Amino acid sequence: MSFVVIIPARMASTRLPDKPLADIAGLPMVVRVAERARLSRAERVIVATDHARVVAACEQAGVEVMMTRDDHPSGTDRIAEVAATMSLPGDAIIVNVQGDEPLIDPELINACAARISANAPMATAAHPMHTIEDVFNPNVVKVVLDAKGDALMFSRAPLPWHRDGFAHGTQTMPAGYTPLRHVGIYAYRCDFLLNYATLAVSPLETIEALEQLRVLWHGFRIAVHLVEHAPAAGVDTAEDLARVRQFFVD
């Protein structure tokens, strides 16, 4: 199996300005992400950006980079532009690794790429949740699966709702209840990725603010790779950045 990793990196973060270029032990964060992706079995690792400073930082570090338009509504649309520019074959596999994941596990990248099949042109990952706080946190995206391990639904709400377990309160996890937390990594077959960019926005996607719901709305399948434990968290805030910097020091 061969695949390409594309790392979308935009400079418009509001919580952490210039996030792709944040210094982590002497290298920009987006370069650290590319380094981790290179440890996977990807045949190419490419940064997709809308800013000349990110291009310069990647070129200085020897990371392949492509400039994209600055009006893409999502990272998926940005990597679709790169895939089209590269003229990849329809059955090529592309893994979207977020540009703020400098601790991404290379084996997770490999595993998501391996879940692509004739029936599931897109794949992602999830892990069991063990705290009631995560279950009721709208910033934690949940997913439920069918018997084949494909996604039935994603939501910010508790999913599935344990009717009997929550009948008398929501302070503790019901016995035997193991909801799944979605992990934000995606793999696509190239022909599907290019088609995705043409799909109409779905009502569910608008309500939940989850772009993967567009895929389910239009009748496509998303395979889900399960991991036992939560992957290392990405960088959204200054506190996250400090934690990641400490990891590289240690």
BELFEN-V582362 format. One record per run of one state. SS is the DSSP state (~ for helix, > for strand, _ for the rest). FROM is the first residue (numbers start at 0). TO is the last residue. If there is no record, write none. Layout:
ss:from:to
SS:FROM:TO
SS:FROM:TO
This chain:
ss:from:to
_:0:2
>:3:8
_:9:17
~:18:20
_:21:21
>:22:23
_:24:25
>:26:27
~:28:37
_:38:42
>:43:48
_:49:50
~:51:60
_:61:62
>:63:66
_:67:73
~:74:85
_:86:91
>:92:95
_:96:104
~:105:113
_:114:120
>:121:127
_:128:130
~:131:134
_:135:140
>:141:144
_:145:148
>:149:154
_:155:178
>:179:188
~:189:195
_:196:201
~:202:207
_:208:211
~:212:216
_:217:220
>:221:226
_:227:236
~:237:248
_:249:249
